[in-house]
Structure formats: structure tokens, C-alpha cells
Amino acid sequence: MNALEPHMSQETLEYHWGKHHRAYVENLNKQIVGTELDGMSLEDIIIISYNKGDILPTFNNAGQIWNHEFFWESMQPGGGGKPDGDLLELIERDFGSFEKFVEEFKSAAATQFGSGWAWLAYKANRLEVGNAVNPRPSNDDKRLVIVKSPNAVNPLAWDYSPLLAIDVWEHAYYLDFQNHRPDYILLFIEKLVSWEAVSSRLEIAKARDAEREGEEERKKRAEEEKMADSKGVEMYLDNDTDNSEVE
């Protein structure tokens, strides 16, 4: 429990992981036992219970479990620094520079009112998300975006692929930083972020997008073939009718 010290104290982890995170798990297990959600993946529970913004009772606990697991895996001892490879190239393309990305990420985390999260996500979707309050898909896809979300909401609800998260609920930092949220955010970026984990998530997100595009293309071709066959049958029947009339 002290692997992230001196940047995140053992005391913070004991409260944050040992009490808050554990409580979300225990509460969700009680909520879903014996229901249609029992046995589903956490991601499926989140999508179903988000319910296009008309949030169902199980969403907060499910979302917070997923968010916290993702948050823990976003950090490592000796983290921080600067990414490299494809991740750095995309950051520089979509934000202008790594330094500009850092400023935007810090701003999103610092200005999330009340409890919530700030995220770096890969936006590759082309689906309509039925929630006018939150970011909506556009033609400007296949890019990195910074978003912030209240309470338990995460980018999965908008069909984005999360890459990095920082928890800005007060219990995430108060024991170490009191009310100095900006100091916590800066230390998270400079000393804790696991860019290896973020890079791995980016590759998974791109592979997922390529798989979805391939599936969409297969469905499109199948539909076109079905329509062509249908038109062929119609032409045959029309021709057969004309021949019958001549006879």
C-alpha cells in the first residue's frame, strides 16, 4: 500500500482503495444479485444502467468500481515524464504539443465542479449518443480528446475509449493535499502517470475501432448483396409476368 509514496501516501490508499472502492463493490453486489445484471461484465452494466443519461440505480456503484480500477492502473511508481511513440505523436497532433496537452488536462481536472473525473480518451465512434448534455459524436473522429465527467460518469457512456483518468473526488487527495486540488493534479502528471499503460490502451482502442469498422463494412456489403438479390428476383418476376400476358 506504500508503493506510490511519497507522492500518494499509504494512508490515502488505505482509505481510498480499502474503504471507498471496496464499498462500491459491496454495494453493487447487493444491487444486482438475482437480477438480469448478475453475471454481466462491468462494462455492460455501465452501458445498460447509464441508460442514455436517464441513470438507473446500479450505475453509480458500477461506474465507480470501473473508474477506480482504471485509475489505479493509470499510475505506477516512478511514473510521470513524457510518453513516446504513437501516443506522443497523437498528443502533439491533436493538442499542438505535449505541454499544451498537460495544460488542458490540468484545467479539465481543476475545473470539474464538485466530485468527478478528468479523462484522456480516444474518440473513434460514429454512433449517436442520446445525451445532449455530454460530448456528442461528430465527423471529427479518430482523435484524442480531454473530457471531464461528474460523479461516476465515464467516457464508456459516450462510446469513447478511455486512456487516462484522474480522480478529483475530494477523498482522492484530501489527506495528502487538503483542498489544494491543483497541486495533486500536477503531481499526478509529473510523478505518477503510467504512460506505458496509456500507450497500451491506445493500441487496444485503435484495434477495437478497426474491428468495428470491418464489421460495419461486412454488414454494409451483406445488405447491398441482399438488395441486389431482391432486385434480381423482382426483375425476374416482372419478366415472367410479361411473358405470361403475351401467351
DOVEX-741574 format. One record per residue: residue number from 1; x, y, z of N, C-alpha, C in turn. Coordinates in nm, 2 decimals. Each point is the difference from the previous one (the first is absolute). Example, Ala and Ser with C-alpha at 12.3 -4.5 7.8 and 13.67 -1.06 7.14 Angstrom:
% DOVEX-741574
PT   n n_east n_north   n_up ca_east ca_north  ca_up c_east c_north   c_up
PT   1   1.32   -0.57   0.78   -0.09     0.12   0.00   0.09    0.12   0.00
PT   2  -0.04    0.11  -0.07    0.09     0.11   0.00  -0.08    0.11   0.08
//
This chain:
% DOVEX-741574
PT   n n_east n_north   n_up ca_east ca_north  ca_up c_east c_north   c_up
PT   1   0.08   -0.12   0.00   -0.08     0.12   0.00   0.09    0.13   0.00
PT   2   0.13   -0.02   0.00    0.08     0.12   0.01   0.08    0.02  -0.13
PT   3  -0.03   -0.08  -0.11    0.08     0.00  -0.12   0.00    0.14  -0.07
PT   4  -0.10    0.09   0.02    0.00     0.13  -0.06   0.05    0.11   0.09
PT   5   0.05   -0.03   0.11    0.05     0.10   0.09   0.14    0.05  -0.06
PT   6   0.03    0.12   0.02   -0.06     0.10   0.09  -0.11    0.08  -0.07
PT   7  -0.03   -0.03  -0.12   -0.10     0.08  -0.08  -0.14   -0.02   0.03
PT   8  -0.03   -0.13   0.04   -0.14    -0.03   0.05   0.03   -0.09   0.12
PT   9  -0.05    0.04   0.11    0.03    -0.06   0.13  -0.07   -0.13   0.02
PT  10   0.05   -0.09   0.08   -0.06    -0.12   0.04  -0.14    0.02   0.07
PT  11   0.00    0.11   0.08   -0.13     0.03   0.06  -0.11    0.03  -0.10
PT  12   0.04    0.08  -0.10   -0.10     0.03  -0.11  -0.05   -0.13  -0.07
PT  13   0.09   -0.09  -0.03   -0.03    -0.12  -0.07  -0.09   -0.09   0.10
PT  14   0.03    0.00   0.12   -0.08    -0.09   0.09  -0.14    0.05   0.01
PT  15  -0.02    0.13   0.00   -0.14     0.06   0.00  -0.06   -0.01  -0.14
PT  16   0.07    0.04  -0.10   -0.05     0.01  -0.13  -0.04   -0.14  -0.06
PT  17   0.10   -0.09   0.00   -0.02    -0.13  -0.06  -0.06   -0.09   0.11
PT  18   0.05    0.00   0.12   -0.05    -0.09   0.10  -0.14    0.02   0.05
PT  19  -0.05    0.13  -0.01   -0.13     0.03   0.05  -0.10    0.04  -0.11
PT  20   0.04    0.11  -0.07   -0.10     0.05  -0.10  -0.02   -0.10  -0.12
PT  21   0.11   -0.04  -0.06   -0.01    -0.10  -0.11  -0.07   -0.13   0.04
PT  22   0.04   -0.05   0.12   -0.06    -0.12   0.04  -0.15    0.01   0.03
PT  23  -0.04    0.12   0.05   -0.14     0.02   0.02  -0.08    0.00  -0.13
PT  24   0.05    0.06  -0.10   -0.07    -0.01  -0.13  -0.02   -0.14  -0.05
PT  25   0.11   -0.09   0.02   -0.01    -0.14  -0.04  -0.11   -0.07   0.08
PT  26   0.00    0.02   0.13   -0.10    -0.07   0.09  -0.14    0.05  -0.03
PT  27  -0.02    0.13  -0.03   -0.13     0.05  -0.02  -0.05   -0.05  -0.14
PT  28   0.08    0.00  -0.10   -0.04    -0.05  -0.13  -0.04   -0.15   0.01
PT  29   0.08   -0.08   0.07   -0.04    -0.14   0.01  -0.13   -0.02   0.06
PT  30  -0.04    0.08   0.10   -0.13     0.00   0.06  -0.11    0.04  -0.09
PT  31   0.03    0.10  -0.09   -0.10     0.05  -0.09  -0.04   -0.10  -0.11
PT  32   0.10   -0.07  -0.05   -0.02    -0.08  -0.12  -0.03   -0.14   0.02
PT  33   0.02   -0.05   0.13   -0.03    -0.14   0.02  -0.14   -0.04  -0.03
PT  34  -0.01   -0.11  -0.08   -0.14    -0.04  -0.04  -0.06    0.08  -0.11
PT  35   0.07    0.10  -0.06   -0.06     0.08  -0.11   0.06   -0.04  -0.13
PT  36  -0.05    0.05  -0.11    0.05    -0.03  -0.13   0.14    0.05  -0.02
PT  37   0.05    0.09   0.09    0.14     0.05  -0.01   0.10   -0.09   0.06
PT  38  -0.05   -0.09   0.09    0.09    -0.09   0.07   0.07   -0.09  -0.11
PT  39   0.14    0.00   0.01    0.07    -0.08  -0.10   0.05    0.08  -0.12
PT  40  -0.05    0.12  -0.02    0.04     0.08  -0.11   0.14    0.06   0.03
PT  41   0.07    0.04  -0.11    0.12     0.07   0.02  -0.03    0.14   0.06
PT  42   0.10    0.06   0.07   -0.01     0.13   0.06  -0.03    0.10  -0.11
PT  43   0.06   -0.01  -0.12   -0.02     0.10  -0.11  -0.14   -0.01  -0.05
PT  44  -0.06   -0.12  -0.01   -0.14    -0.01  -0.04  -0.09    0.06   0.10
PT  45   0.02   -0.03   0.13   -0.08     0.06   0.10   0.00    0.15   0.00
PT  46   0.12    0.06  -0.03    0.01     0.15  -0.01  -0.08    0.05  -0.12
PT  47   0.01   -0.06  -0.11   -0.07     0.05  -0.12  -0.15   -0.01   0.02
PT  48  -0.05   -0.12   0.05   -0.14    -0.02   0.02  -0.05    0.09   0.10
PT  49   0.07    0.02   0.12   -0.06     0.08   0.11   0.02    0.15  -0.03
PT  50   0.10    0.04  -0.09    0.00     0.14  -0.03  -0.12    0.04  -0.08
PT  51  -0.05   -0.09  -0.08   -0.14     0.02  -0.06  -0.01    0.13  -0.07
PT  52   0.10    0.03  -0.08    0.00     0.13  -0.08  -0.02    0.12   0.08
PT  53   0.05    0.00   0.12   -0.01     0.12   0.09  -0.11   -0.01   0.10
PT  54  -0.09   -0.09  -0.02   -0.11    -0.01   0.10   0.04   -0.11   0.10
PT  55   0.09    0.03   0.09    0.08    -0.09   0.07  -0.08   -0.09   0.10
PT  56   0.03   -0.13  -0.01   -0.07    -0.10   0.09   0.08   -0.02   0.13
PT  57  -0.06   -0.05   0.10    0.07    -0.01   0.13   0.13   -0.07   0.01
PT  58   0.03   -0.10  -0.09    0.12    -0.07   0.01   0.12    0.08  -0.06
PT  59  -0.03    0.10  -0.07    0.11     0.07  -0.08   0.11    0.05   0.09
PT  60  -0.03    0.07   0.10    0.10     0.07   0.08   0.10   -0.10   0.06
PT  61  -0.04   -0.11   0.06    0.09    -0.09   0.05   0.08   -0.07  -0.11
PT  62  -0.07   -0.04  -0.11    0.08    -0.07  -0.11   0.10    0.10  -0.06
PT  63  -0.04    0.12  -0.02    0.09     0.10  -0.06   0.12    0.02   0.09
PT  64  -0.03    0.02   0.13    0.11     0.03   0.09   0.10   -0.12   0.01
PT  65  -0.05   -0.12   0.00    0.09    -0.12   0.00   0.09    0.01  -0.12
PT  66  -0.06    0.01  -0.12    0.08     0.00  -0.12   0.10    0.12   0.00
PT  67  -0.05    0.12   0.04    0.09     0.12   0.00   0.12   -0.02   0.09
PT  68  -0.03   -0.05   0.12    0.12    -0.02   0.09   0.10   -0.10  -0.05
PT  69  -0.05   -0.12  -0.05    0.09    -0.10  -0.05   0.09    0.07  -0.11
PT  70  -0.07    0.07  -0.09    0.07     0.07  -0.11   0.10    0.10   0.06
PT  71  -0.04    0.08   0.10    0.09     0.10   0.06   0.12   -0.07   0.06
PT  72  -0.01   -0.11   0.08    0.11    -0.06   0.06   0.10   -0.05  -0.11
PT  73  -0.05   -0.05  -0.11    0.09    -0.05  -0.10   0.06    0.11  -0.09
PT  74  -0.05    0.13   0.03    0.06     0.11  -0.08   0.12    0.05   0.07
PT  75   0.04   -0.05   0.11    0.12     0.05   0.08   0.10   -0.11   0.02
PT  76   0.12    0.04   0.02    0.11    -0.10   0.03   0.11    0.07   0.09
PT  77   0.07   -0.07   0.08    0.12     0.06   0.07   0.10    0.05  -0.11
PT  78   0.05    0.12   0.02    0.09     0.06  -0.09  -0.06    0.04  -0.13
PT  79  -0.13    0.03   0.00   -0.08     0.04  -0.12   0.03    0.14  -0.04
PT  80  -0.09    0.06  -0.08    0.02     0.13  -0.05   0.09    0.01  -0.12
PT  81   0.06    0.12  -0.01    0.08     0.02  -0.12  -0.08    0.02  -0.13
PT  82   0.05   -0.05  -0.11   -0.06     0.03  -0.13  -0.01   -0.13  -0.08
PT  83  -0.12   -0.02  -0.06   -0.01    -0.12  -0.08   0.08    0.00  -0.13
PT  84   0.00   -0.11  -0.07    0.07     0.00  -0.13  -0.08   -0.08  -0.10
PT  85   0.05   -0.02  -0.12   -0.07    -0.08  -0.10  -0.12    0.06  -0.05
PT  86  -0.10   -0.09  -0.04   -0.12     0.04  -0.06  -0.08    0.10   0.09
PT  87   0.00   -0.03   0.13   -0.07     0.08   0.10   0.04    0.14  -0.01
PT  88   0.13    0.02   0.01    0.06     0.14  -0.01  -0.04    0.07  -0.13
PT  89   0.01   -0.07  -0.11   -0.03     0.05  -0.13  -0.15    0.05   0.00
PT  90  -0.09   -0.08   0.05   -0.14     0.04   0.00  -0.02    0.12   0.09
PT  91   0.06    0.00   0.12   -0.01     0.11   0.09   0.04    0.13  -0.07
PT  92   0.12   -0.01  -0.06    0.05     0.12  -0.07  -0.09    0.04  -0.12
PT  93  -0.06   -0.09  -0.07   -0.09     0.03  -0.11  -0.13    0.06   0.05
PT  94  -0.05   -0.05   0.11   -0.14     0.04   0.04   0.00    0.11   0.10
PT  95   0.11    0.03   0.07    0.01     0.11   0.09   0.10    0.10  -0.03
PT  96   0.08   -0.02  -0.10    0.11     0.10  -0.04   0.13   -0.04   0.06
PT  97   0.01   -0.04   0.12    0.12    -0.04   0.07  -0.03   -0.08   0.13
PT  98   0.09   -0.07   0.05   -0.02    -0.07   0.13  -0.03    0.10   0.11
PT  99   0.07    0.11   0.00   -0.02     0.11   0.10  -0.14    0.05  -0.01
PT 100  -0.06    0.02  -0.12   -0.13     0.05  -0.01  -0.10   -0.10   0.05
PT 101   0.03   -0.13  -0.03   -0.09    -0.11   0.05   0.00    0.01   0.16
PT 102   0.11    0.01   0.06    0.01     0.00   0.14  -0.08    0.12   0.06
PT 103   0.01    0.11  -0.06   -0.08     0.12   0.05  -0.15   -0.02  -0.02
PT 104  -0.04   -0.06  -0.11   -0.14    -0.03  -0.02  -0.05   -0.11   0.10
PT 105   0.08   -0.10   0.02   -0.04    -0.10   0.10  -0.01    0.05   0.14
PT 106   0.10    0.08   0.04   -0.01     0.06   0.13  -0.12    0.09   0.02
PT 107  -0.03    0.08  -0.11   -0.12     0.09   0.01  -0.13   -0.08   0.01
PT 108  -0.01   -0.11  -0.07   -0.12    -0.08   0.01  -0.02   -0.06   0.14
PT 109   0.11   -0.05   0.05   -0.01    -0.06   0.14  -0.02    0.10   0.10
PT 110   0.06    0.12  -0.01   -0.02     0.11   0.10  -0.14    0.06   0.00
PT 111  -0.06    0.00  -0.12   -0.13     0.07  -0.01  -0.12   -0.09   0.00
PT 112   0.02   -0.13   0.02   -0.11    -0.09   0.02  -0.07    0.04   0.13
PT 113  -0.11    0.05  -0.01   -0.07     0.05   0.12  -0.04   -0.11   0.09
PT 114   0.03    0.00   0.13   -0.04    -0.10   0.09   0.08   -0.13  -0.03
PT 115  -0.07   -0.11   0.02    0.06    -0.13  -0.02   0.00   -0.05  -0.14
PT 116   0.10   -0.07  -0.04    0.00    -0.05  -0.14   0.14   -0.04  -0.05
PT 117   0.02    0.00  -0.13    0.12    -0.05  -0.06   0.04    0.08  -0.12
PT 118   0.13   -0.01  -0.04    0.04     0.06  -0.12   0.07   -0.11  -0.08
PT 119  -0.02    0.00  -0.13    0.04    -0.12  -0.08   0.08    0.05  -0.13
PT 120   0.09   -0.08  -0.04    0.05     0.00  -0.14  -0.06   -0.12  -0.07
PT 121  -0.07    0.02  -0.11   -0.07    -0.11  -0.07   0.03    0.00  -0.15
PT 122  -0.02   -0.11  -0.06    0.01    -0.02  -0.14  -0.14    0.00  -0.06
PT 123  -0.03    0.10  -0.08   -0.13     0.01  -0.06  -0.01   -0.05  -0.14
PT 124  -0.05   -0.12  -0.02   -0.01    -0.06  -0.13  -0.14   -0.03  -0.04
PT 125  -0.10    0.03   0.08   -0.13    -0.04  -0.02  -0.07    0.08  -0.11
PT 126  -0.10   -0.06  -0.06   -0.09     0.07  -0.09  -0.14   -0.02   0.03
PT 127  -0.03   -0.04   0.13   -0.13    -0.03   0.04  -0.07    0.12   0.07
PT 128  -0.13    0.00  -0.01   -0.07     0.11   0.06  -0.03   -0.03   0.15
PT 129   0.05    0.08   0.09   -0.01    -0.02   0.14  -0.12    0.09   0.05
PT 130  -0.10   -0.06   0.06   -0.12     0.07   0.04   0.02    0.08   0.13
PT 131   0.09    0.09   0.00    0.02     0.08   0.12   0.05    0.14  -0.04
PT 132  -0.09    0.10   0.00    0.03     0.13  -0.06   0.10    0.08   0.09
PT 133   0.01   -0.04   0.13    0.08     0.07   0.09   0.15   -0.03  -0.02
PT 134   0.03   -0.12  -0.04    0.14    -0.05   0.00   0.05    0.01  -0.15
PT 135   0.13   -0.02  -0.01    0.06     0.00  -0.14  -0.07   -0.09  -0.10
PT 136  -0.02    0.05  -0.12   -0.07    -0.08  -0.10   0.09   -0.03  -0.11
PT 137  -0.02   -0.12  -0.07    0.09    -0.03  -0.11  -0.02    0.10  -0.12
PT 138   0.10    0.01  -0.08    0.00     0.09  -0.12   0.08   -0.07  -0.10
PT 139   0.02    0.07  -0.11    0.08    -0.06  -0.11   0.15    0.01   0.03
PT 140   0.04    0.07   0.11    0.13     0.02   0.04   0.05   -0.11   0.09
PT 141   0.02   -0.12  -0.05    0.02    -0.12   0.08   0.15   -0.04  -0.01
PT 142   0.03   -0.12   0.06    0.14    -0.05   0.01   0.10    0.10   0.05
PT 143  -0.03    0.06   0.12    0.08     0.10   0.06   0.00   -0.02   0.15
PT 144   0.10    0.06   0.06    0.00     0.01   0.15  -0.08    0.12   0.05
PT 145  -0.08   -0.02   0.10   -0.07     0.11   0.06   0.01    0.00   0.15
PT 146  -0.01    0.12   0.07    0.00     0.01   0.14  -0.14    0.03   0.04
PT 147  -0.06   -0.08   0.09   -0.14     0.03   0.05   0.00   -0.01   0.15
PT 148  -0.09    0.06   0.06   -0.02    -0.02   0.14  -0.14   -0.05   0.03
PT 149  -0.02   -0.07   0.11   -0.14    -0.06   0.02  -0.03    0.01   0.15
PT 150  -0.13    0.02   0.03   -0.04     0.01   0.14  -0.02   -0.13   0.07
PT 151   0.02   -0.01   0.12   -0.03    -0.12   0.08   0.06   -0.13  -0.05
PT 152  -0.08   -0.09  -0.04    0.05    -0.13  -0.05   0.00   -0.01  -0.15
PT 153  -0.04    0.10  -0.07   -0.01    -0.01  -0.15   0.14   -0.01  -0.06
PT 154   0.02   -0.09  -0.10    0.12    -0.01  -0.07  -0.02   -0.01  -0.15
PT 155   0.11    0.01  -0.08   -0.02     0.01  -0.15  -0.06   -0.12  -0.06
PT 156   0.00   -0.11   0.07   -0.07    -0.12  -0.06  -0.14    0.03  -0.03
PT 157  -0.06    0.09   0.08   -0.14     0.03  -0.02  -0.03    0.08  -0.13
PT 158   0.11    0.06  -0.06   -0.01     0.08  -0.12   0.06   -0.08  -0.12
PT 159   0.04   -0.13   0.03    0.06    -0.08  -0.10   0.14    0.05  -0.04
PT 160   0.07    0.06   0.09    0.14     0.04  -0.02   0.09   -0.11   0.07
PT 161   0.12   -0.01  -0.03    0.10    -0.09   0.06   0.09    0.07   0.10
PT 162  -0.02   -0.01   0.13    0.08     0.07   0.10   0.14   -0.05  -0.01
PT 163   0.10    0.09   0.01    0.14    -0.03   0.00   0.07    0.04   0.14
PT 164  -0.05    0.11   0.06    0.06     0.04   0.12  -0.11    0.07   0.09
PT 165   0.01   -0.02   0.13   -0.10     0.06   0.09   0.07    0.06   0.12
PT 166  -0.06    0.11   0.05    0.04     0.05   0.13  -0.13    0.02   0.08
PT 167   0.01   -0.05   0.12   -0.12     0.01   0.10   0.01    0.13   0.07
PT 168  -0.10    0.08  -0.02    0.00     0.13   0.07  -0.11    0.01   0.11
PT 169  -0.05   -0.12   0.04   -0.08     0.00   0.12   0.09    0.04   0.11
PT 170  -0.05    0.07   0.10    0.08     0.05   0.11   0.07   -0.11   0.08
PT 171  -0.06   -0.11   0.01    0.06    -0.11   0.08   0.13   -0.05  -0.07
PT 172   0.02    0.03  -0.13    0.12    -0.05  -0.07   0.12    0.08   0.04
PT 173  -0.01    0.12   0.06    0.12     0.08   0.02   0.00    0.07   0.13
PT 174  -0.11    0.01   0.07   -0.01     0.09   0.12   0.10   -0.03   0.11
PT 175   0.02   -0.13   0.03    0.10    -0.03   0.11   0.14    0.04  -0.04
PT 176   0.03    0.01  -0.12    0.14     0.04  -0.04   0.01    0.14  -0.04
PT 177  -0.11    0.06  -0.05    0.01     0.14  -0.06  -0.10    0.09   0.06
PT 178  -0.09   -0.05   0.09   -0.11     0.08   0.05  -0.08    0.06  -0.12
PT 179  -0.03    0.13  -0.01   -0.08     0.05  -0.10   0.08    0.05  -0.12
PT 180   0.13   -0.04  -0.01    0.08     0.05  -0.11   0.00   -0.10  -0.12
PT 181  -0.12    0.00  -0.06   -0.01    -0.10  -0.12   0.10    0.03  -0.11
PT 182   0.03    0.12  -0.04    0.10     0.02  -0.11   0.14   -0.06   0.03
PT 183   0.04    0.00   0.13    0.13    -0.06   0.04  -0.01   -0.16  -0.02
PT 184  -0.11   -0.06   0.03   -0.02    -0.14  -0.02   0.00   -0.03  -0.15
PT 185  -0.06    0.08  -0.08   -0.01    -0.03  -0.14   0.14    0.01  -0.06
PT 186   0.08    0.10   0.03    0.13     0.02  -0.05   0.09   -0.12   0.04
PT 187  -0.01   -0.04   0.12    0.09    -0.11   0.05  -0.04   -0.13  -0.07
PT 188  -0.13   -0.02  -0.02   -0.05    -0.12  -0.08   0.06   -0.01  -0.13
PT 189   0.01    0.11  -0.08    0.05     0.01  -0.13   0.15   -0.02   0.00
PT 190   0.07    0.07   0.09    0.14     0.00   0.00   0.07   -0.12   0.06
PT 191  -0.07   -0.07   0.10    0.06    -0.11   0.07  -0.07   -0.13   0.00
PT 192  -0.12   -0.01  -0.04   -0.08    -0.12   0.02  -0.05   -0.06  -0.13
PT 193  -0.03    0.07  -0.10   -0.06    -0.05  -0.12   0.08   -0.12  -0.06
PT 194  -0.06   -0.11  -0.04    0.07    -0.11  -0.07  -0.03    0.02  -0.15
PT 195   0.09    0.06  -0.07   -0.02     0.02  -0.14   0.01   -0.13  -0.08
PT 196   0.06   -0.11   0.06    0.00    -0.13  -0.06  -0.15   -0.05   0.00
PT 197  -0.07    0.02   0.11   -0.14    -0.05   0.00  -0.08    0.08  -0.10
PT 198   0.02    0.13  -0.01   -0.08     0.08  -0.09   0.03   -0.04  -0.14
PT 199   0.12   -0.02  -0.04    0.04    -0.05  -0.13  -0.06   -0.13  -0.04
PT 200   0.00   -0.09   0.10   -0.06    -0.13  -0.02  -0.15    0.01  -0.03
PT 201  -0.07    0.09   0.08   -0.14     0.02  -0.02  -0.03    0.06  -0.14
PT 202   0.09    0.09  -0.04   -0.02     0.06  -0.14   0.00   -0.11  -0.11
PT 203   0.10   -0.09   0.01    0.01    -0.11  -0.10  -0.13   -0.08   0.00
PT 204  -0.05   -0.03   0.12   -0.12    -0.08   0.02  -0.12    0.08  -0.06
PT 205  -0.01    0.13   0.02   -0.11     0.08  -0.05   0.01    0.00  -0.15
PT 206   0.12    0.02  -0.06    0.01     0.00  -0.15  -0.04   -0.13  -0.06
PT 207   0.04   -0.11   0.07   -0.03    -0.14  -0.05  -0.15   -0.02   0.00
PT 208  -0.06    0.05   0.11   -0.15    -0.01   0.02  -0.07    0.07  -0.11
PT 209   0.05    0.12  -0.03   -0.06     0.08  -0.10   0.01   -0.06  -0.14
PT 210   0.12   -0.06  -0.03    0.02    -0.07  -0.13  -0.10   -0.12  -0.01
PT 211  -0.02   -0.07   0.11   -0.09    -0.11   0.00  -0.14    0.04  -0.03
PT 212  -0.04    0.11   0.07   -0.14     0.05  -0.02  -0.02    0.05  -0.15
PT 213   0.10    0.06  -0.05   -0.01     0.05  -0.14  -0.01   -0.12  -0.09
PT 214   0.08   -0.10   0.02   -0.01    -0.12  -0.08  -0.14   -0.07   0.01
PT 215  -0.05    0.00   0.12   -0.14    -0.06   0.02  -0.10    0.08  -0.07
PT 216   0.01    0.14   0.01   -0.09     0.09  -0.07   0.00   -0.02  -0.15
PT 217   0.13   -0.02  -0.05    0.01    -0.02  -0.15  -0.06   -0.13  -0.04
PT 218   0.02   -0.11   0.08   -0.06    -0.13  -0.04  -0.15    0.01   0.00
PT 219  -0.06    0.07   0.10   -0.14     0.02   0.00  -0.05    0.08  -0.12
PT 220   0.07    0.10  -0.03   -0.04     0.08  -0.12   0.00   -0.08  -0.13
PT 221   0.11   -0.08  -0.02    0.01    -0.08  -0.12  -0.12   -0.11   0.00
PT 222  -0.03   -0.06   0.12   -0.10    -0.10   0.01  -0.14    0.07  -0.04
PT 223  -0.02    0.12   0.05   -0.12     0.07  -0.03  -0.01    0.03  -0.15
PT 224   0.11    0.05  -0.05    0.00     0.03  -0.15  -0.03   -0.13  -0.08
PT 225   0.06   -0.11   0.04   -0.02    -0.12  -0.07  -0.15   -0.05   0.01
PT 226  -0.05    0.02   0.12   -0.14    -0.04   0.02  -0.09    0.09  -0.09
PT 227   0.02    0.13  -0.01   -0.08     0.09  -0.08   0.02   -0.04  -0.15
PT 228   0.12   -0.03  -0.04    0.02    -0.04  -0.14  -0.07   -0.13  -0.03
PT 229   0.00   -0.10   0.09   -0.07    -0.12  -0.02  -0.15    0.02  -0.01
PT 230  -0.05    0.09   0.09   -0.14     0.04   0.00  -0.05    0.06  -0.13
PT 231   0.09    0.09  -0.05   -0.04     0.07  -0.13   0.01   -0.10  -0.12
PT 232   0.09   -0.10   0.01    0.01    -0.10  -0.10  -0.13   -0.09  -0.01
PT 233  -0.05   -0.03   0.12   -0.12    -0.08   0.01  -0.12    0.08  -0.05
PT 234  -0.01    0.13   0.03   -0.10     0.08  -0.05   0.00    0.01  -0.15
PT 235   0.12    0.02  -0.06    0.01     0.01  -0.14  -0.04   -0.13  -0.07
PT 236   0.04   -0.12   0.06   -0.04    -0.13  -0.05  -0.15   -0.02   0.00
PT 237  -0.06    0.04   0.12   -0.15    -0.01   0.01  -0.07    0.09  -0.10
PT 238   0.05    0.12  -0.02   -0.07     0.09  -0.10   0.01   -0.05  -0.14
PT 239   0.12   -0.06  -0.03    0.02    -0.05  -0.13  -0.09   -0.12  -0.03
PT 240  -0.01   -0.09   0.11   -0.08    -0.12  -0.01  -0.15    0.04  -0.02
PT 241  -0.05    0.11   0.07   -0.13     0.05  -0.02  -0.03    0.04  -0.14
PT 242   0.10    0.08  -0.05   -0.02     0.05  -0.14  -0.01   -0.11  -0.10
PT 243   0.08   -0.11   0.02   -0.01    -0.11  -0.10  -0.13   -0.07   0.01
PT 244  -0.05   -0.01   0.13   -0.13    -0.07   0.01  -0.12    0.08  -0.07
PT 245   0.01    0.13   0.01   -0.10     0.08  -0.07   0.00   -0.01  -0.15
PT 246   0.12   -0.02  -0.06    0.02    -0.01  -0.14  -0.06   -0.13  -0.04
PT 247   0.02   -0.11   0.07   -0.06    -0.13  -0.03  -0.15    0.00   0.01
//
